[in-house]
Amino acid sequence: MTCWCPCITFGQIAEVVDKGTTSCGVSGALYSILCLFTGCECIYSFMYRSKLRQQYMLTEQPCNDCLVHCCCEWCALCQEYRELKYRGLEPSLGWQGNLAKQSQGVVMPPVGPGEMKR
């Protein structure tokens, strides 16, 4: 999905990282507009990597967030998507879907120190 339509992956990540304050559609649309008109969508997307790192106290490595997104945008988005899944969230469900899933008594995996790794 990320290879052919990264705006969808980004929108899903942004909605979950923003805890539902930004919708998947709005974030994905902004990402698409930046991609089409400037080619610098990484300027927008790296901020969500930084938010994700701050929320889960992850270290900034191997280099800073902007550089990771500029060098390999798709890899960075896949990595962030997997990190959210590792934390027990399903980005494709959106924020409300994850809240509903949690309220049904689904047991969340333990959250411990981690890195954004494969």
Phi and psi in degrees as a GROMACS rama.xvg file:
@    title "Ramachandran Plot"
@    xaxis  label "Phi"
@    yaxis  label "Psi"
@TYPE xy
-63.9438  -35.074  THR-2
-64.2907  -43.5942  CYS-3
-92.3326  -29.3271  TRP-4
-146.515  71.7419  CYS-5
-63.0252  -19.5823  PRO-6
-62.8091  -32.2539  CYS-7
-69.9659  -47.9011  ILE-8
-59.3767  -45.7236  THR-9
-61.4754  -44.663  PHE-10
-59.9616  -40.8572  GLY-11
-64.4564  -44.066  GLN-12
-62.774  -47.6717  ILE-13
-60.8455  -41.3715  ALA-14
-62.0186  -43.0515  GLU-15
-72.4978  -42.8033  VAL-16
-64.7284  -37.427  VAL-17
-82.4154  3.75502  ASP-18
55.5823  41.0745  LYS-19
85.4722  -2.36868  GLY-20
-74.1919  -23.1387  THR-21
-120.091  133.132  THR-22
-82.2217  158.067  SER-23
-58.7199  -43.2152  CYS-24
-63.1532  -45.028  GLY-25
-65.6755  -47.3639  VAL-26
-63.6936  -42.6332  SER-27
-64.5315  -38.1433  GLY-28
-65.8724  -45.1812  ALA-29
-61.0435  -41.5768  LEU-30
-60.1404  -45.5538  TYR-31
-63.4753  -43.5389  SER-32
-61.3758  -45.8516  ILE-33
-61.8576  -40.405  LEU-34
-64.1626  -46.2926  CYS-35
-70.1342  -40.996  LEU-36
-94.9115  -24.3788  PHE-37
-121.868  -26.9613  THR-38
74.5059  8.75086  GLY-39
-118.558  50.3406  CYS-40
-64.2694  -20.0847  GLU-41
-63.7366  -23.8877  CYS-42
-62.792  -34.2066  ILE-43
-86.6575  -43.5206  TYR-44
-72.4509  -29.5358  SER-45
-65.8646  -25.5136  PHE-46
-64.2541  -33.1476  MET-47
-74.7455  -28.8541  TYR-48
-64.7692  -42.0314  ARG-49
-63.6555  -42.1497  SER-50
-62.2625  -42.7131  LYS-51
-61.8493  -44.1254  LEU-52
-61.9421  -42.3076  ARG-53
-66.1401  -39.9908  GLN-54
-63.1898  -37.4472  GLN-55
-109.924  12.2832  TYR-56
51.9489  50.0496  MET-57
-93.9878  148.244  LEU-58
-78.0962  154.79  THR-59
-93.6914  91.9182  GLU-60
-150.706  154.152  GLN-61
-79.5335  -14.2328  PRO-62
-149.655  -177.409  CYS-63
-68.7835  160.851  ASN-64
-60.2325  -41.2364  ASP-65
-62.5723  -42.8294  CYS-66
-65.8039  -39.2788  LEU-67
-59.9131  -45.9469  VAL-68
-70.6137  -35.605  HIS-69
-69.913  -36.7358  CYS-70
-78.5416  -39.8509  CYS-71
-151.067  82.0096  CYS-72
-56.0992  -48.7824  GLU-73
-63.4259  -41.919  TRP-74
-62.6762  -42.1868  CYS-75
-62.6829  -43.3148  ALA-76
-64.4517  -42.6164  LEU-77
-62.6216  -40.8578  CYS-78
-63.3657  -43.1305  GLN-79
-66.7595  -40.5908  GLU-80
-59.7725  -46.6887  TYR-81
-65.1793  -35.834  ARG-82
-62.9297  -42.506  GLU-83
-64.1105  -40.9292  LEU-84
-63.7063  -39.7492  LYS-85
-60.5263  -33.6594  TYR-86
-82.1786  4.90404  ARG-87
91.1402  10.1213  GLY-88
-105.592  148.109  LEU-89
-114.801  98.7677  GLU-90
-55.34  -31.2236  PRO-91
-67.7014  -18.4272  SER-92
-83.2735  -16.8846  LEU-93
79.0316  176.412  GLY-94
-68.2584  -46.8168  TRP-95
-63.6201  -38.6668  GLN-96
-63.0461  -38.4166  GLY-97
-69.268  -37.9095  ASN-98
-63.4299  -42.7728  LEU-99
-62.9939  -41.4691  ALA-100
-62.7773  -41.1272  LYS-101
-69.5679  -34.1639  GLN-102
-75.3524  -11.9695  SER-103
-84.3278  5.77122  GLN-104
87.5911  18.1755  GLY-105
-70.8528  129.368  VAL-106
-78.2029  128.867  VAL-107
-87.358  144.712  MET-108
-68.1872  154.666  PRO-109
-64.4273  142.703  PRO-110
-101.826  119.374  VAL-111
-130.061  178.596  GLY-112
-63.4387  137.667  PRO-113
-155.469  174.1  GLY-114
-125.1  159.526  GLU-115
-81.0995  95.2534  MET-116
-127.81  170.577  LYS-117
